[in-house]
Structures are given as C-alpha cells and as structure tokens.
Amino acid sequence: MKKMTVGEFKTHFSDVIEQIKSGETIAVTFGKKKEMIGYFLPEIP
C-alpha cells in the first residue's frame, strides 16, 4: 500500500488513478500529523 498526502494526490491525480486501476491501494493522509483520512482501492470484480 502506498501512502500520499492530499496535495500529492491532487498533483498526481491521473497517475494515481492509473496505479489504482493497476491494482495498487493508495492511503491518503492530511495535515501536519499526516492523519489517515481514506483509502482508494481497485474495485473487486
């Protein structure tokens, strides 16, 4: 699982979408403490 901040997610949105489509799970963090706020994961068929 890859972790990234909201800012990184926004900046690399298209690349992140491709990674998710390829099976990668992305954890998104926020703030100075980098608190986990959510996950993006591929849909299970």
C-alpha distance matrix in Angstrom:
0.0 3.8 6.7 10.1 13.5 15.6 17.8 15.3 14.1 17.9 18.8 16.4 16.5 17.7 15.2 12.3 14.1 14.5 10.9 10.4 13.7 12.5 10.0 6.6 5.1 5.9 7.0 10.5 12.7 16.5 19.5 20.5 18.9 15.5 15.5 12.7 14.4 12.3 9.5 10.0 9.4 11.8 15.0 16.0 19.4
3.8 0.0 3.8 6.8 10.5 12.8 14.5 11.7 11.1 14.9 15.4 13.3 13.9 15.4 12.8 10.1 12.7 13.3 9.9 10.3 13.8 12.9 11.3 7.5 6.4 5.0 6.1 8.7 10.7 14.4 17.2 18.1 17.0 13.5 14.3 12.0 13.7 12.0 9.8 10.0 10.6 13.1 16.6 18.2 21.5
6.7 3.8 0.0 3.8 7.1 9.9 11.8 9.6 9.5 13.2 14.1 12.8 13.6 16.0 13.9 11.0 13.9 15.3 12.3 12.4 16.2 16.0 14.5 10.7 8.7 5.8 4.6 5.9 7.1 10.7 13.4 14.3 13.3 9.8 10.8 8.9 10.9 10.2 9.1 10.3 12.0 15.1 18.4 20.4 23.9
10.1 6.8 3.8 0.0 3.8 6.7 8.0 6.0 6.4 9.9 10.7 10.1 11.2 14.1 12.5 9.9 13.1 15.0 12.7 13.1 16.8 17.1 16.2 12.6 10.9 7.3 6.4 5.2 6.0 8.7 11.3 12.6 12.6 8.9 10.7 9.5 10.7 10.6 10.2 11.0 13.5 16.4 19.7 22.2 25.5
13.5 10.5 7.1 3.8 0.0 3.8 5.3 5.2 6.2 8.6 9.9 10.7 11.6 15.1 14.3 11.9 14.8 17.2 15.6 15.7 19.2 20.1 19.4 15.9 13.9 10.1 8.4 5.5 4.6 5.7 8.1 9.9 10.6 7.2 9.2 9.0 9.6 10.6 11.4 12.5 15.7 18.8 21.7 24.5 27.8
15.6 12.8 9.9 6.7 3.8 0.0 3.8 5.5 5.0 6.2 8.6 10.0 10.0 13.8 14.0 11.6 13.9 16.9 15.9 15.6 18.9 20.4 19.9 16.9 14.8 11.0 9.7 6.1 6.1 5.9 8.6 11.4 12.6 9.4 10.6 10.1 9.2 10.0 11.3 12.0 15.5 18.4 21.1 24.2 27.2
17.8 14.5 11.8 8.0 5.3 3.8 0.0 3.8 5.4 5.2 6.1 8.6 9.7 13.3 13.5 12.2 14.8 17.4 16.8 17.3 20.3 21.6 21.7 18.6 17.2 13.5 12.7 9.4 9.2 8.5 10.0 12.0 14.1 11.4 13.4 13.5 12.9 13.8 14.7 14.9 18.3 20.8 23.6 26.8 29.7
15.3 11.7 9.6 6.0 5.2 5.5 3.8 0.0 3.8 5.4 5.1 6.0 8.1 11.3 10.6 9.4 12.6 14.6 13.7 14.8 17.8 18.7 19.0 15.8 14.9 11.3 11.4 9.0 9.6 10.3 12.2 13.8 15.3 12.2 14.4 13.8 13.9 14.0 14.0 13.7 16.6 18.9 22.1 25.1 27.9
14.1 11.1 9.5 6.4 6.2 5.0 5.4 3.8 0.0 3.8 5.6 5.4 5.5 9.0 9.0 7.0 9.5 12.2 11.6 11.9 14.9 16.3 16.5 13.7 12.6 9.2 9.7 7.4 9.4 10.5 13.3 15.6 16.6 13.2 14.4 13.1 12.3 11.7 11.3 10.5 13.5 15.7 18.7 21.9 24.6
17.9 14.9 13.2 9.9 8.6 6.2 5.2 5.4 3.8 0.0 3.8 5.6 5.1 8.8 10.1 9.0 10.8 13.6 14.0 14.3 16.8 18.7 19.3 16.9 16.0 12.7 13.1 10.5 11.9 12.0 14.3 16.9 18.5 15.4 16.7 15.7 14.3 14.0 14.1 13.1 16.2 18.1 20.6 24.1 26.5
18.8 15.4 14.1 10.7 9.9 8.6 6.1 5.1 5.6 3.8 0.0 3.8 5.8 8.5 9.1 9.4 11.7 13.7 14.2 15.4 17.7 19.0 20.1 17.7 17.4 14.3 15.1 12.8 14.0 14.2 16.1 17.9 19.9 16.9 18.8 18.1 17.3 17.1 16.8 15.6 18.3 19.9 22.8 26.1 28.4
16.4 13.3 12.8 10.1 10.7 10.0 8.6 6.0 5.4 5.6 3.8 0.0 3.8 5.7 5.4 6.0 8.7 10.1 10.5 12.2 14.3 15.4 16.8 14.5 14.8 12.1 13.9 12.5 14.5 15.6 18.0 19.8 21.2 17.8 19.5 18.2 17.6 16.6 15.6 13.8 15.9 17.1 20.1 23.3 25.6
16.5 13.9 13.6 11.2 11.6 10.0 9.7 8.1 5.5 5.1 5.8 3.8 0.0 3.8 5.5 5.1 6.2 8.7 9.9 10.5 12.3 14.3 15.5 13.7 13.8 11.4 13.3 11.9 14.6 15.8 18.6 21.0 22.1 18.6 19.6 17.8 16.6 15.0 13.9 11.6 13.8 14.8 17.4 20.9 22.9
17.7 15.4 16.0 14.1 15.1 13.8 13.3 11.3 9.0 8.8 8.5 5.7 3.8 0.0 3.8 5.4 5.2 6.4 8.8 10.0 10.7 12.6 14.7 13.7 14.6 13.1 15.8 15.1 18.0 19.5 22.3 24.6 25.6 22.1 23.1 21.0 19.8 17.9 16.1 13.2 14.5 14.5 17.0 20.4 21.9
15.2 12.8 13.9 12.5 14.3 14.0 13.5 10.6 9.0 10.1 9.1 5.4 5.5 3.8 0.0 3.8 5.4 5.1 6.3 8.7 9.9 10.6 12.8 11.3 12.9 11.5 14.5 14.4 17.3 19.3 22.1 24.0 24.8 21.1 22.4 20.3 19.8 17.8 15.7 12.9 13.8 13.9 17.0 20.0 21.8
12.3 10.1 11.0 9.9 11.9 11.6 12.2 9.4 7.0 9.0 9.4 6.0 5.1 5.4 3.8 0.0 3.8 5.4 5.0 6.2 8.6 9.7 10.8 8.8 9.5 7.9 10.9 11.0 14.2 16.5 19.7 21.8 22.1 18.4 19.2 16.9 16.3 14.1 11.9 9.2 10.4 11.2 14.4 17.5 19.7
14.1 12.7 13.9 13.1 14.8 13.9 14.8 12.6 9.5 10.8 11.7 8.7 6.2 5.2 5.4 3.8 0.0 3.8 5.4 5.1 6.2 8.6 10.0 9.4 10.2 9.6 12.7 13.0 16.6 18.8 22.2 24.6 24.8 21.1 21.4 18.7 17.5 14.8 12.4 9.0 9.6 9.3 12.0 15.3 17.1
14.5 13.3 15.3 15.0 17.2 16.9 17.4 14.6 12.2 13.6 13.7 10.1 8.7 6.4 5.1 5.4 3.8 0.0 3.8 5.4 5.0 6.2 8.9 8.9 11.1 11.3 14.8 15.8 19.2 21.7 25.0 27.1 27.3 23.5 24.1 21.3 20.6 17.8 15.0 11.6 11.2 10.1 12.9 15.6 17.0
10.9 9.9 12.3 12.7 15.6 15.9 16.8 13.7 11.6 14.0 14.2 10.5 9.9 8.8 6.3 5.0 5.4 3.8 0.0 3.8 5.4 5.0 6.6 5.5 8.0 8.5 12.2 13.8 17.2 20.1 23.4 25.2 25.0 21.2 21.8 19.0 18.9 16.1 13.0 10.1 9.4 9.0 12.5 14.8 16.8
10.4 10.3 12.4 13.1 15.7 15.6 17.3 14.8 11.9 14.3 15.4 12.2 10.5 10.0 8.7 6.2 5.1 5.4 3.8 0.0 3.8 5.3 5.2 4.7 6.1 7.2 10.9 12.7 16.4 19.4 22.9 25.2 24.6 20.8 20.8 17.6 17.0 13.8 10.5 7.1 5.9 5.4 8.9 11.5 13.8
13.7 13.8 16.2 16.8 19.2 18.9 20.3 17.8 14.9 16.8 17.7 14.3 12.3 10.7 9.9 8.6 6.2 5.0 5.4 3.8 0.0 3.8 5.5 7.2 9.3 11.0 14.6 16.4 20.1 22.9 26.5 28.8 28.4 24.6 24.5 21.2 20.4 17.1 13.7 10.2 8.3 5.9 8.3 10.7 12.0
12.5 12.9 16.0 17.1 20.1 20.4 21.6 18.7 16.3 18.7 19.0 15.4 14.3 12.6 10.6 9.7 8.6 6.2 5.0 5.3 3.8 0.0 3.8 6.0 9.3 11.5 15.3 17.5 21.0 24.2 27.6 29.5 28.9 25.2 25.3 22.2 22.0 18.7 15.2 12.1 9.8 7.7 10.5 11.9 13.2
10.0 11.3 14.5 16.2 19.4 19.9 21.7 19.0 16.5 19.3 20.1 16.8 15.5 14.7 12.8 10.8 10.0 8.9 6.6 5.2 5.5 3.8 0.0 3.8 6.6 9.7 13.2 16.0 19.5 22.9 26.4 28.3 27.3 23.6 23.3 20.0 20.0 16.6 12.9 10.3 7.3 5.6 8.6 9.5 11.7
6.6 7.5 10.7 12.6 15.9 16.9 18.6 15.8 13.7 16.9 17.7 14.5 13.7 13.7 11.3 8.8 9.4 8.9 5.5 4.7 7.2 6.0 3.8 0.0 3.8 6.4 9.9 12.8 16.1 19.6 23.0 24.7 23.7 20.0 20.0 16.8 17.2 14.2 10.6 8.5 6.6 7.0 10.6 12.0 14.8
5.1 6.4 8.7 10.9 13.9 14.8 17.2 14.9 12.6 16.0 17.4 14.8 13.8 14.6 12.9 9.5 10.2 11.1 8.0 6.1 9.3 9.3 6.6 3.8 0.0 3.8 6.7 9.9 13.2 16.8 20.3 22.2 20.9 17.2 16.7 13.4 13.7 10.6 7.0 5.8 4.5 6.9 10.3 11.9 15.3
5.9 5.0 5.8 7.3 10.1 11.0 13.5 11.3 9.2 12.7 14.3 12.1 11.4 13.1 11.5 7.9 9.6 11.3 8.5 7.2 11.0 11.5 9.7 6.4 3.8 0.0 3.8 6.4 9.8 13.3 16.7 18.7 17.7 13.9 13.8 10.7 11.1 8.5 5.6 5.1 6.4 9.4 12.7 15.0 18.3
7.0 6.1 4.6 6.4 8.4 9.7 12.7 11.4 9.7 13.1 15.1 13.9 13.3 15.8 14.5 10.9 12.7 14.8 12.2 10.9 14.6 15.3 13.2 9.9 6.7 3.8 0.0 3.8 6.6 10.3 13.7 15.7 14.3 10.7 10.1 7.0 7.8 6.0 4.5 6.5 8.6 12.2 15.1 17.2 20.8
10.5 8.7 5.9 5.2 5.5 6.1 9.4 9.0 7.4 10.5 12.8 12.5 11.9 15.1 14.4 11.0 13.0 15.8 13.8 12.7 16.4 17.5 16.0 12.8 9.9 6.4 3.8 0.0 3.8 6.9 10.6 13.0 12.3 8.6 8.4 5.9 5.9 5.4 6.0 7.8 11.0 14.5 17.2 19.8 23.2
12.7 10.7 7.1 6.0 4.6 6.1 9.2 9.6 9.4 11.9 14.0 14.5 14.6 18.0 17.3 14.2 16.6 19.2 17.2 16.4 20.1 21.0 19.5 16.1 13.2 9.8 6.6 3.8 0.0 3.8 7.1 9.3 8.5 4.9 5.1 4.4 5.5 7.3 9.1 11.5 14.7 18.2 20.8 23.3 26.8
16.5 14.4 10.7 8.7 5.7 5.9 8.5 10.3 10.5 12.0 14.2 15.6 15.8 19.5 19.3 16.5 18.8 21.7 20.1 19.4 22.9 24.2 22.9 19.6 16.8 13.3 10.3 6.9 3.8 0.0 3.8 7.0 7.3 4.8 5.3 6.6 6.6 9.5 12.1 14.4 17.8 21.3 23.6 26.3 29.7
19.5 17.2 13.4 11.3 8.1 8.6 10.0 12.2 13.3 14.3 16.1 18.0 18.6 22.3 22.1 19.7 22.2 25.0 23.4 22.9 26.5 27.6 26.4 23.0 20.3 16.7 13.7 10.6 7.1 3.8 0.0 3.8 5.4 5.0 6.5 9.3 9.9 13.1 15.8 18.1 21.5 25.0 27.4 30.1 33.5
20.5 18.1 14.3 12.6 9.9 11.4 12.0 13.8 15.6 16.9 17.9 19.8 21.0 24.6 24.0 21.8 24.6 27.1 25.2 25.2 28.8 29.5 28.3 24.7 22.2 18.7 15.7 13.0 9.3 7.0 3.8 0.0 3.8 5.4 8.0 11.3 12.8 16.0 18.4 20.8 24.0 27.5 30.1 32.6 36.1
18.9 17.0 13.3 12.6 10.6 12.6 14.1 15.3 16.6 18.5 19.9 21.2 22.1 25.6 24.8 22.1 24.8 27.3 25.0 24.6 28.4 28.9 27.3 23.7 20.9 17.7 14.3 12.3 8.5 7.3 5.4 3.8 0.0 3.8 5.5 9.1 11.4 14.6 17.0 19.9 22.7 26.4 28.9 31.1 34.7
15.5 13.5 9.8 8.9 7.2 9.4 11.4 12.2 13.2 15.4 16.9 17.8 18.6 22.1 21.1 18.4 21.1 23.5 21.2 20.8 24.6 25.2 23.6 20.0 17.2 13.9 10.7 8.6 4.9 4.8 5.0 5.4 3.8 0.0 3.8 6.3 8.8 11.5 13.5 16.2 19.1 22.7 25.4 27.6 31.2
15.5 14.3 10.8 10.7 9.2 10.6 13.4 14.4 14.4 16.7 18.8 19.5 19.6 23.1 22.4 19.2 21.4 24.1 21.8 20.8 24.5 25.3 23.3 20.0 16.7 13.8 10.1 8.4 5.1 5.3 6.5 8.0 5.5 3.8 0.0 3.8 6.2 9.3 12.0 15.2 18.0 21.8 24.0 26.1 29.7
12.7 12.0 8.9 9.5 9.0 10.1 13.5 13.8 13.1 15.7 18.1 18.2 17.8 21.0 20.3 16.9 18.7 21.3 19.0 17.6 21.2 22.2 20.0 16.8 13.4 10.7 7.0 5.9 4.4 6.6 9.3 11.3 9.1 6.3 3.8 0.0 3.8 5.9 8.3 11.7 14.4 18.2 20.3 22.3 26.0
14.4 13.7 10.9 10.7 9.6 9.2 12.9 13.9 12.3 14.3 17.3 17.6 16.6 19.8 19.8 16.3 17.5 20.6 18.9 17.0 20.4 22.0 20.0 17.2 13.7 11.1 7.8 5.9 5.5 6.6 9.9 12.8 11.4 8.8 6.2 3.8 0.0 3.8 7.3 10.5 13.6 17.2 19.0 21.3 24.8
12.3 12.0 10.2 10.6 10.6 10.0 13.8 14.0 11.7 14.0 17.1 16.6 15.0 17.9 17.8 14.1 14.8 17.8 16.1 13.8 17.1 18.7 16.6 14.2 10.6 8.5 6.0 5.4 7.3 9.5 13.1 16.0 14.6 11.5 9.3 5.9 3.8 0.0 3.8 6.9 9.9 13.5 15.2 17.6 21.0
9.5 9.8 9.1 10.2 11.4 11.3 14.7 14.0 11.3 14.1 16.8 15.6 13.9 16.1 15.7 11.9 12.4 15.0 13.0 10.5 13.7 15.2 12.9 10.6 7.0 5.6 4.5 6.0 9.1 12.1 15.8 18.4 17.0 13.5 12.0 8.3 7.3 3.8 0.0 3.8 6.3 10.0 12.1 14.4 17.9
10.0 10.0 10.3 11.0 12.5 12.0 14.9 13.7 10.5 13.1 15.6 13.8 11.6 13.2 12.9 9.2 9.0 11.6 10.1 7.1 10.2 12.1 10.3 8.5 5.8 5.1 6.5 7.8 11.5 14.4 18.1 20.8 19.9 16.2 15.2 11.7 10.5 6.9 3.8 0.0 3.8 7.0 9.4 12.2 15.5
9.4 10.6 12.0 13.5 15.7 15.5 18.3 16.6 13.5 16.2 18.3 15.9 13.8 14.5 13.8 10.4 9.6 11.2 9.4 5.9 8.3 9.8 7.3 6.6 4.5 6.4 8.6 11.0 14.7 17.8 21.5 24.0 22.7 19.1 18.0 14.4 13.6 9.9 6.3 3.8 0.0 3.8 6.5 8.8 12.2
11.8 13.1 15.1 16.4 18.8 18.4 20.8 18.9 15.7 18.1 19.9 17.1 14.8 14.5 13.9 11.2 9.3 10.1 9.0 5.4 5.9 7.7 5.6 7.0 6.9 9.4 12.2 14.5 18.2 21.3 25.0 27.5 26.4 22.7 21.8 18.2 17.2 13.5 10.0 7.0 3.8 0.0 3.8 6.3 9.1
15.0 16.6 18.4 19.7 21.7 21.1 23.6 22.1 18.7 20.6 22.8 20.1 17.4 17.0 17.0 14.4 12.0 12.9 12.5 8.9 8.3 10.5 8.6 10.6 10.3 12.7 15.1 17.2 20.8 23.6 27.4 30.1 28.9 25.4 24.0 20.3 19.0 15.2 12.1 9.4 6.5 3.8 0.0 3.8 6.2
16.0 18.2 20.4 22.2 24.5 24.2 26.8 25.1 21.9 24.1 26.1 23.3 20.9 20.4 20.0 17.5 15.3 15.6 14.8 11.5 10.7 11.9 9.5 12.0 11.9 15.0 17.2 19.8 23.3 26.3 30.1 32.6 31.1 27.6 26.1 22.3 21.3 17.6 14.4 12.2 8.8 6.3 3.8 0.0 3.8
19.4 21.5 23.9 25.5 27.8 27.2 29.7 27.9 24.6 26.5 28.4 25.6 22.9 21.9 21.8 19.7 17.1 17.0 16.8 13.8 12.0 13.2 11.7 14.8 15.3 18.3 20.8 23.2 26.8 29.7 33.5 36.1 34.7 31.2 29.7 26.0 24.8 21.0 17.9 15.5 12.2 9.1 6.2 3.8 0.0
